[in-house]
Amino acid sequence: MSSVIVIGAGQAAASFCAKFRTLDHRTPLTIYGDEPEIPYQRPPLSKKYATGDMARSQLYLRPEAWYVDQNIELNTSVKVTCIDRAKREVHLSDGTTAQWSKLMIATGSKVRELPNSVTNNLSGLHYIRTLEDANKFGDVLRKGRRIVIIGGGYIGLEAAAVCAQKGMKVTLVEAGLRILQRVACRETSEWFKRLHSEEGVDIKEGVGLSHFEGQGGKLTRAVLNDKSVIDAEVAVVGIGILPSTELAEECGLAVENGIIVNGVCQTNDLDIYAAGDCAVSDYKGILTRLESVPNAIDQATIAGTHAATGAAPNYVAKPWFWSDQFDVKLQIAGLNRGYTSVVTRAGKTSRSIAHFYYNGEKLLAIDAMNAPSVYMIGKRLLEAGKTILPEHAADVDFNLKSLM
């Protein structure tokens, strides 16, 4: 008897199941998630949920009753420990096995962790990836407390913004020469550095963390590589994520910074699919892993369609991302990979601006800060394979809508 098993219980898993069930109402469909929660959204964890502005129930992608109504067996707190491709079965943490005819790997990603030689196993140190992490983080958001953020990417900056808004004394440490160095141009980095400085966040660039120190097992300070010291009772580490590919590697699937999938999200074993943060696919001739909710939804939808019907259109990535910091919504369209120049389009206020990435006169991507109309026009043009001349991008009097 055919059956489909989904490993993981996040955005990609939920999206896969929703699509599969609209096309196949009969095949047994089972989810195994190692967390105690039903599938939930992660972006609000360090922001609205941690601050108490979003209820736990609002995190859930679907109510629990939906899985029952859709005849989807949802197993929480059960970890898949092994994929046996020869026997077409998975081994589970409770000692049992389960058979599958098709398998979906939606294991997502995990945080990069600091070694014990740096953390010294002190309490007060936080990573924010799971709902449990967010609960612990929310408990320390108290006015006047001193916190150090390690990492100047979007995760670190978002955490810094939340803490500053809660009245905490925030210091952010970035080992690179500038914040957002891996993902954004210098203009965007400098713009966000000014924003955070205006809000009271002390940003230290070009210096890394040496180690944490404490008393009685509790964090009291961070020692940096230049021997300087930051007093802090709380620390958040946001130094990136890694794709969760261990199961795929152990069973012999092709992996290269993610599980390699084809246009319909099949792995090199055509009965096994992968989608979301754990998957890597071709984007303009380069294997690319997109860490975003839209990508997880789109890939999983294609995989669900193909798993249910045996046919689906090839997935075409449409990269877009967002970040919320203070009163600023950053929206990113495209990938800035290979850019040679940046054009700035001034905004209507000091907290509104857009940066256009070009290779020659070819538009690659846009960073739009509190500029939603610029973002939407740019996104649609990028998806249509069109460009915006650099002189038009810089000219605030030029109507970008005329290019649609």
N, C-alpha and C positions, 0 to 999 in steps of 0.2 A: 504494500500500500504506500502511495506517495505521501510525503509529509515535508513540511518546510520548518526549519529551525532558524531562529534569529538569535545571534549572540550579541548581547548588549541591549541596553534599554534607555537609549537617549533619543535625540532628534531623528537620526537616520533610521533607527529601528522603528520608531512610531510611524514615520512617513512611509517606509517600506510596507509595513503591515496595512496601513490605511489604503494604499494603492492596490496592493495584492488582493485585499478583500473586496474591493469594488469590481474586480475582474474574475475572481475565483472565490466562490462562496462555500466550497465544500472541502478543499484540501486542508487537512489539519495544519494549524499554524501555531507555533510555540515560541515564546520569548523567554530567554534566560538573562536576567540582570543580576550583577553581583551586589548591587546596593539594595537596601531595604525599601526603596521608593519605587513607585510606578514611574514611567517615563516623564521627565520634566525638562524645562528649558533652563539652560545654564547662564546666559548673558545677564539676567537680573540678579544673580546670586550675590555678587559683590557690591551691588548698587541698591536698587529699590527693595530687594528682599532683606538684605543685611541691615538696612536702616529702618526696617519696619513699615515701609511704604507699600509693600506688596505682601499679601497673605500667602501662606504656604499653598493653599488650594489653587491660587492663581498661577503657580508655577507649573502645574501639571498640564501636559500637552493634551491629554484627554482624561475625562473622569474614569474612575475605575470601572464603572458600569459599562462603559463603551466596549471594553475588551470582552466582557461577558456577552454583550449583545452581538458582537462581531464573531463570536466563537473563536476567540484568540486565547490560548492558554498562557497566562502571564505568571512567570515564576520569578519572584524577587529573592534576594539574598542567596542566590544559587550561582556559583561560578563554574563556567566551563573550563576544565583543566586540560583537555586534550581533544584534538580533532583527529579521528581515525578515518582517513580518506579511503582506505581499502575496504573497510567494513561499513563505511557510510554511517558512522555513529560518533557521538560526542560523549566524553566522559565528564561527569559532573562532580562537584565538590561534596555532594552527599553520598558519594560512592556508587551511584547508579549510572546507567548509560541511556542514551536516547538515539533512535534511528532517524535518519533524514535522507530524503531524495534530492533536496536542494537546501543549500545553506547560505545564510546571509551573515557576514561578519560586519558588525557595526559597533566595534569596540572603542571607537573614538580615540582619545589621547589621554596622556597623563602628564602631570607637572614634572618639570626638571627639579630635582631636589638637591639641596646642598649636602655634602658629606658630613658625617658626624664629627670629623675633625674641625669643621667650621662651626657647626651648630652647638657642639658640646652637649647635645641632648637637653637643652634648656627649655623650660616651658615659656610660653609667650610668643612662640614662633608659629606663623600661620602661612599655609598655602590655601588658595581658594579655587577649588575645582568641583567639589561635591556639595550637596545640600548640607551635609554634616559640617563641612568646612565653613560654610556660610553662617551656620548657626553659631559656631564658636567665634567667628570673626565679629558677628553682630554683638556678641556679649562684651566685647572690649571697646566698643565705640563710645567712649565717654569723654566729655569735655575736659580739656586740660591734660590729658594723658599724653605722654611722649611716645611717638611711633616712628620707626625707621622702615622705609620701603626699599627693598633691594630689587633693582631692575627698573629701567626707564622705558619699557615698552608700553603698549596700550594697557595691559593688565595692571602694571605698576602705577601708571598715571591715573587710571580710573580709581584704584584703591586710595591713592593719595588725595584725589578730589573728594571722595566720600569722607575720609577722615578729617580733612580740613573743614568741610562743611559741618562736621559734628563738633568742631571746636578743639580738635586735637592739635598738638604741636608736631608737625610733620616734616621729616627730612627724607628726601629721596636720593638714593645713591645709584649712579649709573657708571659702570666700569668703562663703557665706550666713551669716545670723545664727546658725544652728544646724545641726548635722549632720542629715541625713535630712529637711531642710526641705521638699523637693519631694514627698516620698512618705509621710511619717509625721507624726503629731501631736507636739506638744511633749513630752507625757508619754513617748512612746517614744524620742524623741531624747534626752531627759535620762537615761532609764534606760540607754541604750547608752553615753552619755558616761561615766556612773559606772562601768559595766562596764569600759570601756577604761582609764579612769583607774586603777582597781584593779589592772589588769594591766600598768601602767607605760607606757601610750601617752599621749603629751602631745598634747592636742587644742587647736588654735587655731581659734576661730570668728570670723566677721566680718572676716576679713582675707584678701585674695587674694594670689596669686603675681604678682610683678612679672617676674622672670626668673631663670634659672639662671646661675651663674658657675662657672668651672673653671680648671684649669691643665693645659697640655699636651693639651687636647682632652678632659680627663676632668672630670666633675662634682665640685665641691668644696663648693658651698653653694647654697642657695635664698634669694633676696632677695624679701621680701614687700612689699606695697604701702605698709605703714607704715614701711618702711626697715629693719625688723628682719631679722636674718640667721639662717638655720638651716644649720649645718654638716652636710653629708651626702655620702657617696660614691655613694649609690644613691637613685633617685627612682622612684616608681610614680605614674602619672597615671591617675586613674579619674574622669573628668568627664562620663561618660555615653556613650551610643551613638546612632548615627543609622541609620535603615533604609537598606539598600542598594537603592536604587530607580533607579539611573542607567539601566540597560537598559530598564526599563519606561517611564521618561520619554522616552527617545530614540525609542522605537517608538510613542509616542502613547497609551499606556495612562493611565487616570485615576490620578493620584497626589495625595495630600494627607497628608503625614507618614506615608507608607506607600502601598502599592499598594491601591487601593480594591477590595474584593471583596464579592460578594453572599453570601447565606446558604449557598451550596454552594461558596464560595471561587472563583467565576469572576470574572474581571476584566470590564471593558467589552468585551473581545473574548472571546466565550463559549468559545473553544477554548483560552484561556490561563487558568491557575489561579495562585493565589499563596497562600502560607501561612507562618506563623511571624513572626519579628521584622520582616520586610519588608512584611507585610500589615496593612491596617487595615479593620475591619468595624464594623457597627452593634452597639452595646451599650447597651441601654436608651435608644435614640433619639439616641445620640451616636457619631460615628465614633471608634473607640478602637483603639489598638495595644497589645497585651499582650505584654510582653517576658518570656516564660516558657516553659520546656520543656513543661509540660502543654498550653499553648495551641498550641504548634507541633505537638505530636502530634495533638491533637484536630482542628485545622483540616486538617492534612495527611491525616488519615484520612477526613474528609468529602470532601476534594478527590479522593483516590484512589478512593473509592467512586463518586463521580459520573463521573469520567473513565472508569472501567471499565464502568459500567452505564448511564449517562445519568440516573440517579436517586439521590438521597440526601436524608436529613432535613436541614433547615436547621440550621446550626451555632448552638448556644446557648452562649455563653461562660460558663465557670464559673471565674472568676479565683481562682487561688491561687498563692502564691509561698513561697519559703523562703530562709533565709540561715543559715549556720553561722559563729559567732564564739566563739572559746574553747570553753567547755563549754556554750554556749547554742545551742539551735536555735530560731530565730524561724520561725513559720509564720503566714502571712497568708491569710485567706479574705475574698473580696469586694474591692470597690474603695471607698476612703474618700471618693471624690469627692462634694463637697457636704455634708460632715458639719458639724453645728452644735454637737455636744457629744461629750465622751469620758467613758466610765465605766470605772473601774479595778476589776478583780477581783484581789485579792491572791492570791499563790501560796503554796505550802507552804514554800518556802525563799526566801532573799534573791535567788536567781537564777531565780525563777519568778513570772510575773505575766501578766495579759492586759489589753489595752485594747480596749474596744468603741466603735465609731464609730456615732453616731446622727445622723439628721436628724429632729428631734422625737423621737417614740418608735419610729421606723422604724430597724431595725438595717441598717447598710450594710456594715460590715467588722469584722474582728477582727485584732489583732496579738497572737499568743500566744507568749510566751517561756517555753520549757521547760514548756508547759502543753498537751500533746498531746490530752488528752481534751476540754478546753475548745475547742480548735481544731476537732476532728473534729465535735463536736456543733454548734458554730456554723456550720461549713461546710455540714453537711447541712441545717440550718434555713434558711440563706441560699439554698441551691439549691432548696429547697422553697417559697421565697417567704414564709417565716415570720419572725417576729421574736422577740426576747427583751426583755421589759420592762426598762428601765434598772435598776429597783430589784432585779430578780432577777439581773441581770448582776453587780451590785455585792455581792450577798449570798453569801458563800462557803458558807453553810449551805444555800443553795437548791440543790436537785438539778436541774441543767440537763437531765439525761437525761429528766426527767419531761415535758419539752416535746416530746420526739420523737414 
